[in-house]
Amino acid sequence: MTNKKEDKSTWAIGGGVIIGIGVGFFFLEKSPLAFVGSILIGLGIGLLITSIISSKNG
């Protein structure tokens, strides 16, 4: 079992979403769909980082 204090995978997902929101604000005036797309890309990057972290720990 992974220890909650050592598990940083949730930080990667949250960080990816926050980065996606930050990037999305630059595209918000041009296209709202680009804003949503950047959030989803940030989420995807966070999930990829999470899988890499969990494969190294396990």
Secondary structure in CASP SS format (residue, H / E / C, confidence):
PFRMAT SS
TARGET T0000
AUTHOR 0000-0000-0000
METHOD secondary structure of the structure
MODEL  1
M C 1.00
T C 1.00
N C 1.00
K C 1.00
K C 1.00
E C 1.00
D C 1.00
K C 1.00
S H 1.00
T H 1.00
W H 1.00
A H 1.00
I H 1.00
G H 1.00
G H 1.00
G H 1.00
V H 1.00
I H 1.00
I H 1.00
G H 1.00
I H 1.00
G H 1.00
V H 1.00
G H 1.00
F H 1.00
F H 1.00
F H 1.00
L C 1.00
E C 1.00
K C 1.00
S C 1.00
P H 1.00
L H 1.00
A H 1.00
F H 1.00
V H 1.00
G H 1.00
S H 1.00
I H 1.00
L H 1.00
I H 1.00
G H 1.00
L H 1.00
G H 1.00
I H 1.00
G H 1.00
L H 1.00
L H 1.00
I H 1.00
T H 1.00
S H 1.00
I H 1.00
I H 1.00
S H 1.00
S H 1.00
K H 1.00
N H 1.00
G C 1.00
END
